[in-house]
Amino acid sequence: MYVNDNHFDGWMEKLYGAVKEVGKDLKSLIHADALFDKDDKPLDNKDLCQLLHVSPRTLQRYRSDDSLPFHKRGQKIYYKLSDVREFVYKNGDHWDKKVFEKSTEARDEE
């Protein structure tokens, strides 16, 4: 199979861009520990969506109305487990606190 130089160069530029984006994400994860105490586990959007059984849009609404504290590092958003726990206890009508505590304990063991 023959690949001309222009096609190859274009492909390499796309690959380099993708690797650069992954590098940015990894860099933000490395520095995320500086935002949190030793005992406070950082959670990202995906973790919190699974933990609370809500959509990313719902988390965005909680952030927008200042009911859920968050930290932004680059393009990545993190939540302190202690802040999430406080949020769940304040809004206890929506979540079963025992189920939440069991879920967080299971995540700590991972």
N, CA, C and O of each residue as an XYZ file, in Angstrom:
440
protein
N       0.834     -1.164      0.000
C       0.000      0.000      0.000
C       0.889      1.241      0.000
O       1.858      1.313      0.756
N       0.569      2.193     -0.826
C       1.346      3.419     -0.948
C       0.607      4.562     -0.252
O      -0.584      4.773     -0.481
N       1.322      5.293      0.594
C       0.768      6.455      1.278
C       1.616      7.654      0.877
O       2.829      7.664      1.091
N       0.982      8.657      0.301
C       1.775      9.831     -0.092
C       2.155     10.654      1.142
O       1.566     10.504      2.212
N       3.139     11.516      0.969
C       3.685     12.285      2.081
C       2.651     13.233      2.703
O       2.622     13.390      3.923
N       1.820     13.854      1.899
C       0.823     14.789      2.422
C      -0.193     14.086      3.313
O      -0.569     14.589      4.372
N      -0.627     12.915      2.865
C      -1.585     12.142      3.644
C      -0.951     11.693      4.961
O      -1.582     11.768      6.015
N       0.285     11.232      4.897
C       0.992     10.783      6.092
C       1.204     11.937      7.069
O       0.990     11.774      8.270
N       1.619     13.090      6.574
C       1.846     14.260      7.434
C       0.554     14.692      8.129
O       0.564     15.025      9.314
N      -0.551     14.686      7.392
C      -1.840     15.042      7.984
C      -2.231     14.079      9.090
O      -2.730     14.487     10.138
N      -1.998     12.804      8.846
C      -2.315     11.782      9.846
C      -1.442     11.956     11.087
O      -1.925     11.825     12.212
N      -0.172     12.247     10.884
C       0.740     12.431     12.012
C       0.365     13.665     12.834
O       0.495     13.647     14.058
N      -0.099     14.734     12.185
C      -0.526     15.925     12.907
C      -1.745     15.632     13.774
O      -1.837     16.107     14.906
N      -2.680     14.848     13.241
C      -3.862     14.469     14.020
C      -3.457     13.618     15.231
O      -3.963     13.806     16.337
N      -2.545     12.689     14.998
C      -2.079     11.824     16.070
C      -1.363     12.637     17.141
O      -1.572     12.410     18.333
N      -0.531     13.570     16.733
C       0.187     14.419     17.682
C      -0.797     15.250     18.513
O      -0.619     15.404     19.721
N      -1.823     15.780     17.866
C      -2.833     16.562     18.588
C      -3.548     15.728     19.635
O      -3.796     16.196     20.746
N      -3.880     14.487     19.282
C      -4.567     13.606     20.231
C      -3.664     13.263     21.412
O      -4.117     13.254     22.557
N      -2.404     12.982     21.145
C      -1.458     12.657     22.214
C      -1.255     13.873     23.122
O      -1.131     13.724     24.337
N      -1.221     15.058     22.545
C      -1.057     16.287     23.324
C      -2.245     16.488     24.266
O      -2.052     16.896     25.412
N      -3.472     16.209     23.806
C      -4.660     16.331     24.650
C      -4.615     15.338     25.819
O      -4.955     15.686     26.949
N      -4.194     14.109     25.538
C      -4.078     13.103     26.600
C      -3.043     13.567     27.620
O      -3.235     13.396     28.823
N      -1.959     14.145     27.147
C      -0.928     14.662     28.037
C      -1.453     15.746     28.954
O      -1.098     15.783     30.133
N      -2.298     16.636     28.432
C      -2.893     17.696     29.260
C      -3.766     17.093     30.354
O      -3.726     17.531     31.503
N      -4.559     16.079     29.988
C      -5.416     15.433     30.983
C      -4.585     14.769     32.077
O      -4.908     14.871     33.260
N      -3.514     14.089     31.676
C      -2.651     13.436     32.657
C      -1.979     14.463     33.561
O      -1.848     14.246     34.765
N      -1.560     15.566     32.983
C      -0.914     16.607     33.773
C      -1.878     17.174     34.802
O      -1.484     17.431     35.939
N      -3.131     17.373     34.422
C      -4.106     17.895     35.376
C      -4.379     16.885     36.489
O      -4.622     17.281     37.630
N      -4.344     15.594     36.180
C      -4.543     14.574     37.206
C      -3.385     14.536     38.188
O      -3.588     14.336     39.386
N      -2.175     14.727     37.690
C      -0.995     14.703     38.551
C      -1.074     15.821     39.582
O      -0.729     15.612     40.745
N      -1.522     16.997     39.175
C      -1.574     18.149     40.072
C      -2.870     18.222     40.871
O      -3.017     19.119     41.701
N      -3.801     17.324     40.653
C      -5.079     17.367     41.368
C      -4.913     17.109     42.856
O      -5.697     17.616     43.657
N      -3.906     16.330     43.242
C      -3.704     16.026     44.655
C      -3.399     17.274     45.474
O      -3.691     17.313     46.670
N      -2.820     18.289     44.851
C      -2.495     19.519     45.579
C      -3.757     20.254     46.033
O      -3.700     21.049     46.971
N      -4.880     20.003     45.389
C      -6.132     20.673     45.743
C      -6.826     20.050     46.945
O      -7.678     20.684     47.568
N      -6.471     18.816     47.275
C      -7.232     18.063     48.259
C      -6.376     17.646     49.444
O      -5.165     17.465     49.322
N      -7.025     17.499     50.587
C      -6.359     16.984     51.777
C      -6.041     15.512     51.566
O      -6.554     14.880     50.642
N      -5.188     14.974     52.435
C      -4.802     13.560     52.317
C      -6.012     12.629     52.394
O      -6.109     11.658     51.643
N      -6.935     12.938     53.312
C      -8.086     12.055     53.549
C      -9.257     12.329     52.613
O     -10.255     11.609     52.648
N      -9.150     13.351     51.782
C     -10.263     13.738     50.916
C      -9.995     13.261     49.496
O      -9.050     13.710     48.846
N     -10.816     12.368     49.032
C     -10.614     11.768     47.717
C     -11.221     12.657     46.627
O     -12.376     13.066     46.742
N     -10.448     12.963     45.563
C     -11.013     13.756     44.463
C     -11.913     12.903     43.579
O     -11.597     11.749     43.288
N     -13.022     13.469     43.158
C     -13.942     12.795     42.248
C     -14.095     13.667     41.014
O     -14.193     14.889     41.124
N     -14.117     13.047     39.836
C     -14.376     13.825     38.624
C     -15.848     13.680     38.249
O     -16.615     13.028     38.958
N     -16.235     14.290     37.131
C     -17.649     14.254     36.725
C     -18.167     12.835     36.557
O     -19.266     12.508     37.005
N     -17.368     11.996     35.909
C     -17.810     10.617     35.662
C     -18.041      9.875     36.981
O     -19.054      9.199     37.159
N     -17.080     10.015     37.903
C     -17.227      9.371     39.212
C     -18.490      9.833     39.921
O     -19.251      9.026     40.454
N     -18.699     11.144     39.920
C     -19.832     11.691     40.652
C     -21.169     11.355     39.998
O     -22.160     11.130     40.694
N     -21.204     11.319     38.679
C     -22.433     10.891     37.986
C     -22.814      9.479     38.393
O     -23.984      9.190     38.647
N     -21.813      8.594     38.456
C     -22.073      7.210     38.844
C     -22.472      7.114     40.308
O     -23.353      6.334     40.670
N     -21.826      7.901     41.136
C     -22.087      7.840     42.566
C     -23.481      8.350     42.922
O     -24.176      7.756     43.747
N     -23.883      9.455     42.293
C     -25.179     10.050     42.603
C     -26.304      9.604     41.668
O     -27.471      9.923     41.893
N     -25.946      8.869     40.627
C     -26.920      8.419     39.627
C     -27.624      9.602     38.977
O     -28.851      9.651     38.891
N     -26.809     10.558     38.521
C     -27.324     11.736     37.829
C     -26.564     11.915     36.522
O     -25.533     11.280     36.302
N     -27.073     12.774     35.667
C     -26.432     13.043     34.384
C     -25.394     14.156     34.534
O     -25.428     14.906     35.510
N     -24.470     14.268     33.573
C     -23.518     15.389     33.602
C     -24.218     16.739     33.589
O     -23.726     17.688     34.201
N     -25.329     16.848     32.923
C     -26.080     18.103     32.875
C     -26.615     18.472     34.260
O     -26.644     19.649     34.620
N     -27.033     17.483     35.025
C     -27.504     17.730     36.383
C     -26.362     18.263     37.248
O     -26.558     19.197     38.027
N     -25.171     17.677     37.117
C     -24.015     18.190     37.855
C     -23.718     19.627     37.460
O     -23.386     20.459     38.304
N     -23.840     19.911     36.172
C     -23.614     21.277     35.706
C     -24.604     22.244     36.362
O     -24.235     23.356     36.740
N     -25.844     21.821     36.493
C     -26.851     22.663     37.140
C     -26.504     22.888     38.614
O     -26.646     24.002     39.118
N     -26.048     21.837     39.308
C     -25.650     21.979     40.707
C     -24.474     22.958     40.841
O     -24.420     23.748     41.783
N     -23.538     22.896     39.894
C     -22.406     23.825     39.926
C     -22.865     25.250     39.646
O     -22.419     26.192     40.300
N     -23.756     25.404     38.674
C     -24.226     26.736     38.269
C     -24.988     27.449     39.374
O     -24.855     28.660     39.545
N     -25.787     26.697     40.122
C     -26.544     27.351     41.201
C     -25.796     27.327     42.535
O     -26.382     27.584     43.587
N     -24.494     27.017     42.484
C     -23.603     27.054     43.656
C     -24.039     26.136     44.790
O     -23.724     26.401     45.950
N     -24.749     25.074     44.477
C     -25.130     24.154     45.542
C     -24.101     23.046     45.732
O     -24.110     22.363     46.756
N     -23.207     22.859     44.751
C     -22.172     21.834     44.851
C     -20.807     22.470     44.564
O     -20.540     22.864     43.429
N     -19.940     22.574     45.584
C     -18.611     23.161     45.364
C     -17.761     22.280     44.450
O     -17.888     21.056     44.465
N     -16.908     22.902     43.667
C     -16.039     22.169     42.749
C     -14.737     22.934     42.558
O     -14.626     24.110     42.904
N     -13.758     22.238     41.999
C     -12.467     22.831     41.672
C     -12.180     22.511     40.210
O     -12.397     21.388     39.755
N     -11.696     23.497     39.488
C     -11.390     23.290     38.081
C      -9.885     23.367     37.901
O      -9.247     24.338     38.308
N      -9.333     22.352     37.297
C      -7.899     22.287     37.018
C      -7.748     22.071     35.521
O      -7.953     20.959     35.033
N      -7.394     23.115     34.790
C      -7.360     23.036     33.338
C      -8.789     22.900     32.831
O      -9.645     23.724     33.152
N      -9.043     21.876     32.053
C     -10.387     21.611     31.543
C     -11.140     20.601     32.400
O     -12.296     20.288     32.116
N     -10.501     20.093     33.439
C     -11.065     19.026     34.254
C     -11.691     19.595     35.525
O     -11.147     20.514     36.137
N     -12.832     19.044     35.912
C     -13.546     19.480     37.109
C     -13.464     18.367     38.148
O     -13.679     17.193     37.847
N     -13.147     18.767     39.378
C     -13.044     17.824     40.482
C     -13.934     18.270     41.630
O     -14.238     19.453     41.790
N     -14.344     17.286     42.426
C     -15.171     17.530     43.603
C     -14.505     16.846     44.786
O     -13.971     15.745     44.650
N     -14.532     17.494     45.946
C     -14.047     16.865     47.168
C     -15.140     15.935     47.684
O     -16.319     16.288     47.687
N     -14.743     14.763     48.113
C     -15.708     13.818     48.660
C     -16.427     14.411     49.870
O     -17.621     14.174     50.056
N     -15.721     15.173     50.684
C     -16.362     15.787     51.861
C     -17.424     16.805     51.439
O     -18.473     16.908     52.074
N     -17.150     17.565     50.358
C     -18.145     18.516     49.859
C     -19.367     17.791     49.301
O     -20.503     18.225     49.494
N     -19.117     16.682     48.608
C     -20.222     15.898     48.041
C     -21.061     15.302     49.162
O     -22.290     15.298     49.091
N     -20.397     14.803     50.188
C     -21.120     14.225     51.338
C     -22.007     15.291     51.984
O     -23.168     15.030     52.298
N     -21.461     16.485     52.179
C     -22.235     17.579     52.763
C     -23.419     17.946     51.864
O     -24.517     18.202     52.357
N     -23.198     17.972     50.563
C     -24.261     18.270     49.600
C     -25.381     17.230     49.696
O     -26.561     17.583     49.693
N     -25.017     15.967     49.780
C     -26.008     14.888     49.865
C     -26.808     15.002     51.159
O     -28.022     14.800     51.156
N     -26.143     15.319     52.255
C     -26.854     15.417     53.528
C     -27.762     16.646     53.583
O     -28.809     16.612     54.228
N     -27.369     17.729     52.913
C     -28.240     18.907     52.861
C     -29.468     18.661     51.992
O     -30.552     19.168     52.280
N     -29.297     17.889     50.940
C     -30.376     17.609     49.990
C     -30.828     16.162     50.135
O     -31.008     15.457     49.142
N     -31.007     15.731     51.364
C     -31.286     14.335     51.670
C     -32.569     13.778     51.103
O     -32.755     12.562     51.089
N     -33.462     14.634     50.635
C     -34.715     14.127     50.071
C     -34.478     13.325     48.806
O     -35.257     12.431     48.476
N     -33.399     13.643     48.093
C     -33.148     13.001     46.801
C     -32.340     11.710     46.909
O     -32.463     10.842     46.046
N     -31.528     11.565     47.936
C     -30.652     10.415     48.039
C     -30.818      9.708     49.365
O     -31.070     10.331     50.396
N     -30.674      8.409     49.320
C     -30.662      7.602     50.529
C     -29.233      7.671     51.094
O     -28.290      7.212     50.449
N     -29.079      8.230     52.270
C     -27.753      8.459     52.843
C     -27.000      7.157     53.091
O     -25.781      7.113     52.927
N     -27.698      6.101     53.483
C     -27.036      4.817     53.726
C     -26.464      4.246     52.440
O     -25.354      3.713     52.432
N     -27.213      4.355     51.359
C     -26.737      3.869     50.068
C     -25.529      4.685     49.614
O     -24.569      4.137     49.070
N     -25.582      5.998     49.840
C     -24.467      6.869     49.487
C     -23.210      6.478     50.263
O     -22.131      6.375     49.681
N     -23.341      6.265     51.550
C     -22.182      5.907     52.380
C     -21.600      4.561     51.946
O     -20.379      4.405     51.904
N     -22.452      3.594     51.624
C     -21.958      2.300     51.151
C     -21.218      2.458     49.826
O     -20.196      1.810     49.604
N     -21.725      3.306     48.958
C     -21.086      3.545     47.667
C     -19.724      4.197     47.834
O     -18.768      3.829     47.150
N     -19.631      5.162     48.739
C     -18.345      5.840     48.940
C     -17.340      4.907     49.606
O     -16.148      4.968     49.306
N     -17.805      4.052     50.501
C     -16.910      3.075     51.125
C     -16.375      2.098     50.093
O     -15.198      1.740     50.128
N     -17.226      1.665     49.180
C     -16.796      0.747     48.121
C     -15.760      1.417     47.221
O     -14.816      0.762     46.780
N     -15.921      2.705     46.942
C     -14.957      3.443     46.106
C     -13.626      3.619     46.830
O     -12.575      3.612     46.189
N     -13.652      3.777     48.146
C     -12.412      3.923     48.913
C     -11.579      2.645     48.862
O     -10.350      2.697     48.908
N     -12.254      1.496     48.765
C     -11.546      0.226     48.722
C     -10.895     -0.026     47.376
O      -9.983     -0.848     47.289
N     -11.332      0.657     46.314
C     -10.783      0.435     44.975
C      -9.393      0.970     44.853
O      -8.783      0.866     43.790
